[in-house]
Amino acid sequence: MSDIRKKALIHLQKIAEDVSGKLVSTSKVFKPEESWTQKETWWFDLPIDRIQSLPNEYYYLMGEYRINEFVILKIPNQFLLSNLDKFDTKTPNIIRLHLAAYPENWLVDERVENGVNFSQFEIK
């Protein structure tokens, strides 16, 4: 388990209580020089079969923002399933998201043209 994932799960435990068995994906913040978008971003790969097996649950996306600080999204799996055609799913069984980590496009999936905005799911 990566160091970022460990820290993220500890942080999520404070907010969501029992995190065992929950769908959680974590990402470091990629700096512009590390990202194909040339802007700060988080990269998440979500397994479609796990989402389909738990349609009434939530998927937590946790993007490291600063050391030990995370942006947390709580996304209904139904939302992900109903928007599959709007995501990059070229890799078999994977939704691949690149969420903007900069203010002008905050939490918009930049992997595809006219990407889905995820800001409504941010837990503040």
Contacts in CASP RR format, 6 or more apart in sequence:
PFRMAT RR
TARGET T0000
AUTHOR 0000-0000-0000
METHOD contacts of the structure
MODEL  1
MSDIRKKALIHLQKIAEDVSGKLVSTSKVFKPEESWTQKETWWFDLPIDR
IQSLPNEYYYLMGEYRINEFVILKIPNQFLLSNLDKFDTKTPNIIRLHLA
AYPENWLVDERVENGVNFSQFEIK
2 26 0 8 1.000
4 26 0 8 1.000
4 27 0 8 1.000
4 28 0 8 1.000
4 64 0 8 1.000
5 26 0 8 1.000
7 64 0 8 1.000
7 68 0 8 1.000
7 70 0 8 1.000
8 24 0 8 1.000
8 26 0 8 1.000
8 62 0 8 1.000
8 63 0 8 1.000
8 64 0 8 1.000
8 70 0 8 1.000
9 19 0 8 1.000
9 24 0 8 1.000
9 26 0 8 1.000
11 62 0 8 1.000
11 68 0 8 1.000
11 70 0 8 1.000
11 72 0 8 1.000
12 19 0 8 1.000
12 22 0 8 1.000
12 24 0 8 1.000
12 60 0 8 1.000
12 62 0 8 1.000
12 70 0 8 1.000
12 72 0 8 1.000
13 19 0 8 1.000
15 72 0 8 1.000
15 123 0 8 1.000
16 22 0 8 1.000
16 60 0 8 1.000
16 74 0 8 1.000
19 60 0 8 1.000
22 57 0 8 1.000
22 58 0 8 1.000
22 60 0 8 1.000
23 46 0 8 1.000
23 50 0 8 1.000
23 51 0 8 1.000
23 54 0 8 1.000
23 57 0 8 1.000
23 58 0 8 1.000
23 59 0 8 1.000
23 60 0 8 1.000
23 77 0 8 1.000
24 59 0 8 1.000
24 60 0 8 1.000
24 61 0 8 1.000
24 62 0 8 1.000
25 44 0 8 1.000
25 45 0 8 1.000
25 46 0 8 1.000
25 59 0 8 1.000
25 60 0 8 1.000
25 61 0 8 1.000
25 62 0 8 1.000
26 61 0 8 1.000
26 62 0 8 1.000
26 63 0 8 1.000
26 64 0 8 1.000
27 42 0 8 1.000
27 43 0 8 1.000
27 44 0 8 1.000
27 61 0 8 1.000
27 62 0 8 1.000
27 63 0 8 1.000
27 64 0 8 1.000
28 42 0 8 1.000
28 63 0 8 1.000
28 64 0 8 1.000
29 40 0 8 1.000
29 41 0 8 1.000
29 42 0 8 1.000
29 63 0 8 1.000
29 64 0 8 1.000
29 65 0 8 1.000
29 101 0 8 1.000
30 40 0 8 1.000
30 41 0 8 1.000
30 42 0 8 1.000
30 43 0 8 1.000
30 101 0 8 1.000
31 40 0 8 1.000
32 38 0 8 1.000
32 39 0 8 1.000
32 40 0 8 1.000
35 41 0 8 1.000
35 98 0 8 1.000
36 98 0 8 1.000
37 98 0 8 1.000
37 100 0 8 1.000
37 110 0 8 1.000
39 100 0 8 1.000
39 101 0 8 1.000
39 102 0 8 1.000
39 105 0 8 1.000
39 110 0 8 1.000
40 100 0 8 1.000
40 101 0 8 1.000
40 102 0 8 1.000
41 98 0 8 1.000
41 99 0 8 1.000
41 100 0 8 1.000
41 101 0 8 1.000
41 110 0 8 1.000
42 61 0 8 1.000
42 63 0 8 1.000
42 64 0 8 1.000
42 71 0 8 1.000
42 97 0 8 1.000
42 98 0 8 1.000
42 99 0 8 1.000
42 101 0 8 1.000
43 96 0 8 1.000
43 97 0 8 1.000
43 98 0 8 1.000
44 61 0 8 1.000
44 95 0 8 1.000
44 96 0 8 1.000
44 97 0 8 1.000
44 99 0 8 1.000
45 91 0 8 1.000
45 94 0 8 1.000
45 95 0 8 1.000
45 96 0 8 1.000
45 97 0 8 1.000
46 59 0 8 1.000
46 80 0 8 1.000
46 94 0 8 1.000
46 95 0 8 1.000
46 96 0 8 1.000
46 97 0 8 1.000
47 93 0 8 1.000
47 94 0 8 1.000
48 84 0 8 1.000
48 89 0 8 1.000
48 93 0 8 1.000
48 94 0 8 1.000
48 95 0 8 1.000
49 93 0 8 1.000
51 59 0 8 1.000
51 77 0 8 1.000
51 80 0 8 1.000
51 81 0 8 1.000
51 95 0 8 1.000
52 77 0 8 1.000
52 81 0 8 1.000
54 77 0 8 1.000
55 77 0 8 1.000
55 78 0 8 1.000
55 81 0 8 1.000
56 77 0 8 1.000
56 78 0 8 1.000
57 77 0 8 1.000
58 74 0 8 1.000
58 75 0 8 1.000
58 76 0 8 1.000
58 77 0 8 1.000
59 74 0 8 1.000
59 75 0 8 1.000
59 77 0 8 1.000
59 80 0 8 1.000
60 72 0 8 1.000
60 73 0 8 1.000
60 74 0 8 1.000
60 75 0 8 1.000
61 72 0 8 1.000
61 73 0 8 1.000
61 75 0 8 1.000
61 97 0 8 1.000
61 99 0 8 1.000
61 118 0 8 1.000
62 70 0 8 1.000
62 71 0 8 1.000
62 72 0 8 1.000
62 73 0 8 1.000
63 70 0 8 1.000
63 71 0 8 1.000
63 72 0 8 1.000
63 101 0 8 1.000
64 70 0 8 1.000
65 71 0 8 1.000
65 101 0 8 1.000
71 101 0 8 1.000
71 107 0 8 1.000
71 122 0 8 1.000
72 122 0 8 1.000
72 123 0 8 1.000
73 107 0 8 1.000
73 118 0 8 1.000
73 121 0 8 1.000
73 122 0 8 1.000
73 123 0 8 1.000
74 121 0 8 1.000
74 123 0 8 1.000
75 118 0 8 1.000
75 121 0 8 1.000
79 121 0 8 1.000
80 87 0 8 1.000
80 95 0 8 1.000
83 116 0 8 1.000
84 95 0 8 1.000
86 109 0 8 1.000
86 112 0 8 1.000
86 114 0 8 1.000
86 115 0 8 1.000
86 116 0 8 1.000
87 95 0 8 1.000
87 96 0 8 1.000
87 97 0 8 1.000
87 109 0 8 1.000
87 111 0 8 1.000
87 112 0 8 1.000
87 116 0 8 1.000
88 95 0 8 1.000
88 96 0 8 1.000
88 97 0 8 1.000
88 111 0 8 1.000
88 112 0 8 1.000
89 95 0 8 1.000
89 96 0 8 1.000
90 96 0 8 1.000
96 111 0 8 1.000
97 109 0 8 1.000
97 111 0 8 1.000
97 118 0 8 1.000
98 109 0 8 1.000
98 110 0 8 1.000
98 111 0 8 1.000
99 107 0 8 1.000
99 108 0 8 1.000
99 109 0 8 1.000
99 110 0 8 1.000
99 118 0 8 1.000
100 106 0 8 1.000
100 107 0 8 1.000
100 108 0 8 1.000
100 110 0 8 1.000
106 119 0 8 1.000
107 117 0 8 1.000
107 118 0 8 1.000
107 119 0 8 1.000
107 121 0 8 1.000
107 122 0 8 1.000
108 115 0 8 1.000
108 116 0 8 1.000
108 117 0 8 1.000
108 118 0 8 1.000
108 119 0 8 1.000
109 115 0 8 1.000
109 116 0 8 1.000
109 117 0 8 1.000
109 118 0 8 1.000
END
